[in-house]
């Protein structure tokens, strides 16, 4: 069964003064895939995500969601089309309970509050429904933030460092829950990540960013063994070609 292209970016360029975090980026993403985005700080990963979600408008180039051109559309309208995101730092109302946070997200998305428990259960955090979000452990806060992003049952979910700040013993549980929920809803996932162990274990495909361009594109095994990626992003001694040394951080 052939997969359809769900995101197509063509010739994306963006500069902030003398800094250019996007230099003629052209890439297509197939539906139902799980794509890891790697690169050093400032390589252009988050700028790419921000352009896809409308938070930044490219200076030139185009973005299509299926066959619809979405370049320059406001973030809220892009979300309504079916592209949602979470942030590196969870965007939560700290004094509100987990359920109240979800109810707010549902109201904004035009869904009834009765879906709140379903949304919490999907990410495995229903037990924290009456807990103020500001008091939750970081891993649970991440899951709650992703639950908010998924209330509208998007077609594409973009995650900015979903395991950042999460305890080592929690990171795989967080990713398992997120990706189980994504598969349940047939969601395509793009995630920015510095933990190479997470990238290797969960990515169908990896895009490696450096200096505003994609320098490698392929399976995790191929990309993480690429000499340019090892030198410029991971570091020669950070990971072996076979992956025997476990986690590595860019």
N, C-alpha and C positions, 0 to 999 in steps of 0.2 A: 504493500500500500504506500503510495507516494505521499509524502508530507507536503503540505502547502506552506509557502513562505508567509510568515505572519508579520515580520518586521523587515523592512528594507531601507537601509540608509545609503545615500548616494552622495559622494563628494562633500561630506560635512566638514566645514571649517569654522573655527571660532578662535578669536584672539581677545586677550585682555591686555591692552597696551602692547608691550614687547613680548608678552607670554602668549604662546599659541598651543593650547591643550588639545586642539583638534586640527589635524592637517590632512584634508582630503580623505576622510574615513569613508570607505565603501564596504558594506557588509550586509548579508542577508541572514535572517534567523528563521529556522523552520519551526512550525508549531509543535507543541508537546515536548520540546527539547529542554535540557537543563544545561545552561551555558555559564561557565565561570569566567569572570573578567579579572585578570591579574595585571600587576604593574607596580612600579615604585610610586611613592607619593608624588603627585603632580604629573603623572604619566598621561592622564586624560580619561581615566575610567569613569570617574564621577561626572565629569563634564559630558561624556557620552550619555550616561544615564539621565542627566538633567536635560539634555536636548531631546531624548526620546520622550520624556514625560512633560515637556513644555516649560520647565523651570528656567531654561536658557534657550534663546532662539539662536540658531546657527547664523553666522555671517553669510554663509552660502551653502548650497546643498539642499537635499530634500530627504524627508522621512515619510515612509508609507506604512500604514497599518492595514494589512491585506492590500486592497487596491485603493484605499482612501489616503490621500495626501494629508498629513497632519502637521506639517511644518508650520510653526508659529501659532498653533492652536493653544488656548489657555489650558493650564494643567487640569482644572476641574472638568473641562470638556473632554480632554484626553482620557481622564479617569472614567467618564461616562461611556466612552467608546469601548473600554475594556482593558486599559493599561493602568495598573496600579503599582504603588511602590511603598517600601518602608525605608527608614532612615537609619544611619549608623547610630545616632542617639535617638532612642524611642521618643516619638512625639505624642506624649500622653498628658492627660489632665491629672496631675499627681494627687490631688485631693479627692478625686472621684474614684469610685470603685471600678473594678475591671468591667463589670456589667454596664455601668453607667458610661464608661468610655466607648464601649461597643454600641450602646444605644444612640449615643451622639453621632457616631460614624454612620449608623444605619439611617438616622434621620436625614443626615446630609446627603446620603445616597438615594433617599426616597424609598427605603424599605421599612417595614413595621418593626417596632422594638421587640416583637415576639420572636424575632430571629436571633436575639442576642445570645441565648444559651446555646443554640446550634453553632453560632460562630465561635464561641469560647470552646465548646467541646471539640470542634474540628481541629484546633491546635492543642488540645489536651490541657486547657487551663480553666475548665469550668469550676474546679474546686476553689479557685481564687475569685469567684464572681463577686463576693461581697468585700473583698480586700481593697483598700485604697491603693491605686497603682504605684504611688510613690514609695510604698513600703515593700514592694515585691522584689525578689531576687532578680539580678540582671538578666539571667536566662529567661525567666518568666516574663519580664518586661519586654524583652525582644519578641517573644512569642505573642504577647498581647498586641504589640504594635503591628505585627504581621497579620494577626487576626483582624485588626481594623482595616488593613489594606485589602483583605480578602472578603470583606462583607458584601461587596458588590459582585462577587464571583467573577473576577476578571479573566480575560483570556491570556494576559501577560502580566507577570509579577516581577518587579525589579527590586532586588534586595541590596542595600548598601552595607556590606560587612556584617552579615547576620550573626556571626559568632564573636565579633569584637567585644571585649570586656566580659565575655562569658567564661566561667571557670572551665578548665581543661576537661574535667570529668563530665561537664554538661554539654559540651559543644556538639557531640555526635547526636545526643538526644534531641537537641534543638533542631539540627538539620533533618533528622529522621522525621520529626513531627511536621516540619514545614513542607518537606517534599512529599510525605504521605498525603497531606492535605491538598497539595498542588495536583498530585496524580488523581485524587478523588474528583477534583473539579476540572481535569484536563487542562491545567494551566501551564503555559510555557514560562520557564523561570530563567532570569538572568541575575547572577549574583556577583557582586564585587567582593573579593576575599583576598586576604594576605596569608592565610594559613594554607600552605601547600598540601597538607594532609587532607584538609577538607576539600580542596580543589580536586585532588587526585581521586578521592573516594566517590565524590558525588557528581562530577561533571561528565556529561555526554561529550561536551566540546569545550575547548578553552580558547579565549581570545587574549593574547598577550599584548599589552599596550606599553609603548615607550616613546617619550617625547611627542605625544599627540598622534602617533600612528599605531596601527596594528602590525607588529613585527612577526607574529606567528599565530596560526589558526589551525586547529585540528583536535584530535583526541588529547586527553590529559597526558597519556603516556608519551605521545609524540611531542607535544608542546613543551612539557617539562624536561624533556631530554634535548631540546633544541639548543645548540651551543650559544646562540645569541641570547636566548631567554635565561640560560644558566649564568651567563656572564653579566648581563645588564639588569636582570630582575631578581633572580634568586641568589646568584653568587656561585662560583664554580664548586665550592665545597659544601654548599648547603643541601644538595640533594643528589643522589646517585641516579644514573640512567635507569636502573631497575627499581628505584624507589625504596631501597632497603633501609635507608636511614630515617624513615618516618617523616615527622613534621619538619617543615621549613617555613620561615617567615620572611616575606619580602620587606 
